[in-house]
Amino acid sequence: MEYRIEHDTMGEVKVPAEHLWGAQTQRSYENFRIGTEKMPKEIVRAFAYLKKAAALANKELGTVDAKIADAIADAADDVLAGKYPDEFPLAVWQTGSGTQSNMNMNEVLAHIAMLRPGLAVHPNDHVNRSQSSNDTFPTALHIAAALAAEEKLLPALGTMKQELLRLEEENRDVIKIGRTHLMDAVPLTFGQEISGWRGMLDAAEEMIREAAGHTHTLAIGGTAVGTGLNCPAGFDSRVCGILSEETGIAFSPSQNKFHALTSKDGCVFLS
């Protein structure tokens, strides 16, 4: 196998020449060879959305050169389009803050961006600008959960509700005997019984939408510990605005970044 040499603060690392990741990804890949569980594709997708939004926000705020920011955003679009699926090999078993998955995305996007001639793109200085693993991973987790609810769960629930409405109407004149305590009781229509099932889904949808709202507030902008160190003013709001435009979900910055970085209660509530 052919290798190239990548560098990080710990020194040199051999990375397979055919891959686009860098030193941090390779270290995690080698050091955490346990289990079979890989980082879910939903998290990879959420990170791509986030890095695109961060690059464009940094461009607007003047913290990343416009050409570099645009190249990062285009690279993120490539990942979102399903290109480079083999560039995200890491296990869920890694450091507690998800540092290596954050760096995996940073390194891959930097290498994709540098496919443009004349650009030098750094995974930390450019792709991860104004961010930390500590605020990006909780943010990606919320984005992934919100998208799963909006794109998969709620549409499936809606389809099931429509089917029950059809069956409810179809059986509105079918008389049956209701049973309580395993005994025949009083009559009702089968359509009425089905309406109870539909009612359960109506209530479930209302509760899911309420719960999903708690994943729409994001930790981005908190950086390492919640203080926002090395993050320009307005970065969090602009990232959330771009994410809202990209996904159709109304994301907003958390008003308490210390809570947002440390607690996963929004995801627990939705689950």
N, C-alpha and C positions, 0 to 999 in steps of 0.2 A: 504494500500500500504506500502511496506517495503522501508525504506530509509537507506542511508549511509550518514555519515557526511564528507563533503569536506571543505577545507579551502582556503581562499585567504587573501589578505591584509585587507579586511574589516571584516573578522571573519569567523564564521562557517555558512555553508549552507547545508540544507537537499536536497539530490539528490536521485531520485527514484533508487532503488538498481539495477533494471534491465537495466539501461542505463549506457553508458560509458563516458558521458560528465562530466564536473566538475563544480566548483563553479561559474565561470564567465558565462558559458552557462546558468546555472540555474537562475542566477540573471536576465539575459536578458530575458529569457523565462517568468519569472514571472513579470518583470517590464514593458515589452512592449507587453502587450496583446491587441493590436489594429490591426484592419485590418485582412485580410485573406492572404495577399501576403507573401509567404515564400521566403527565399533566393533561387535563381534558382539553379537547380542541376548542371548547367554548371559552376557556380561559385564554388560549392563544388568540382567538378571534377578538376577545374583549381587549387584550393588550394591544392588538393592532389598531383597533379603533382609538384607544387611549393615546398611543404614540403618535398617531396622525394628528389628533386634536392638540396634543402638547407641542408638536412641531409647528403647527400653524399659529398657535397662541404665542409661542416664542418668536415667531417671525413678526407678528403684529406688534409685540412688545419690544422688538429690537434686540433680543438677547441671543438670537441665532441668525446667521446670514440667510437672506431670503432664498438664494439658490440651494443652499444646504437643506433648509427647512422644506422646500418644495420637493427635493429629492427624497427626503425621509417620508414625507406624506405619500408620494407616489409609490415608494417601496411598501408602505403599509397597505396601500390599495392592492398591490400585487398579492400580499399575504391574504387579505380579505377576499380576493378573487380565487383563492385556493391554490395559488402557486406556492412552491417551496414547502410542501407538507412534511418533507423529511428533515427539515432544518430545526425541528422542535422535539428533541429526543429525550428530554429530561423526565426523571421519575418524580412523583409527588413527594418522595422522600428527599428532602434537601434542608437547607437552613430555614429557621423558623419564619423569617420574614418573606420567604419566596424570592430571595435575592437572585438566585441563579436563573429562575424563569424570567425575571425582569431583565437580567443581563443577556439571557439567550435572545430575547426579542431585540434588545438594543444592538447586540452584535450582528444579528442577521440583517436588521434594517440598515445598519451602517454599511455592511458589505454589499447589499443590493443597491443602495444609493451610490456607492462608489463605482458601480458598473457604468455610471455616467462619466465620460472622460473629463479629467481635470478637477475632480472633486475629491477632497480629503475629508471624510466624515468619521468622527470619533464616537464610539458607542456611549461613553459617559459625557463628554463635553458637549455633544450635540444632541444625540437621541434622548439621553436621560437628563437633559438640561432642565433645571428648576424642579427636579423630581428626586425621589428616593424610593428604594424598594419598599420602604415602610408605608408610603402613601399610595404607590402605584398598585401594589398587589391587592390591598383592600378595595381600591377603586375598581380594578379589573374584576374582582369577585362580585361586586355589586352590579357592574355592567352585565356580566354573564348571567347573573340571576334574573335581572330585569328583562333581558332579552329572551331568556328561556320562558318566562311567564308570558311575555307579550307575543312572542312569535310561535310558541308551541302549546303551552298549557291552555291559555285562554281561547285560542282558536279551536282547539280540540273540544274544549268545554262547550263552546258555541255550537259546534257541529252536533254534539250529543243532545244539546237542548232542542235544536231544531228537529231532530229525529223524534224526540219524546213529544214535542208539540204535534207532530204528524200523527203519531200513534195515539195521542190523547184524543184528537179529533176523530180519528178512524174508529175508536172504540167508545165514543161518548154514549152510545145507546146499548152497549153490551152490559147486561145486568149480571152481577155476581154476588156472592155472599161474603161479607167481611168476616174475619175470624179474629177472636181475641182469646188468649189463654188456650190455644189449640182447639177452640170450639167454634162452630158456626154461630154467628152473632146476628148482624142486621145487613140488609142489602145496600149496595152502592154500585156505581158503574165502574167498569174497568178503566174508562177514561179518567174518572175521578182519582182512582188509585195512581194512575200514571202521572196525574198532575202533582201528586205528592212527591214523586221522584224528581219531576221537573223543578218543583219548589226547592228541593235540596240543592240542585245545581244552581238555581238563582241565588240562594243564600251563599253557597260556596264561592260563586263568582264575585259577589260583593266583598266577601272576606279576603279573597285572593287579591283583588284590586287594592284593597286597603293595605294589606301586608306588603304587596309589591312596592307600594309607595315608599316604604322604608328602605328600599334598595336604590331609590332614585337620588338620595343624598350621598355625595361622594367625598372621600378622604383627600382627594388630590389637592395639593397646596399646603398640606401639613408637613411635607418633606420628612425628615428623619424622626422627629419626636413630637410633632404637632405645632411647633412654633412657626413653621414656614421659613426657616432659615434658608437663604440662597434662592428664594422664590420671589419673583417680582410681584408687586401689588397688582391685583386684577387677574393674575394668571389662572387662579382656580375658577373664577367666573367665566373667563373666556374659554377655557377647556370645556367646561360644562355646556356652554352655549354651542360650541362646535359639535360636541358629542350629541346634543339634542337634535341638531340639524342633520347629522349623519344617521342617527338611529330612529328618529321619530319619537323618542322617549324624553320627557322633560326632566333632565338631570339638573341638579343644583349643588353648590358646594355645601358641605356640612358646616354648620355654624360653630361646632365644637370639634376641632380637628383632633384633640387629645382623645375624645371618645371615639371618633371615627377610625383612628389608627389602631385602637386597642380592643374594640368590642365588635363582635360579629352578630349582635342581637338582631339586626335587621334581616340577615340571611336566615337566622334561626326562626324568626317569626314567620317569614315567608314559607320556609320548609314545613 
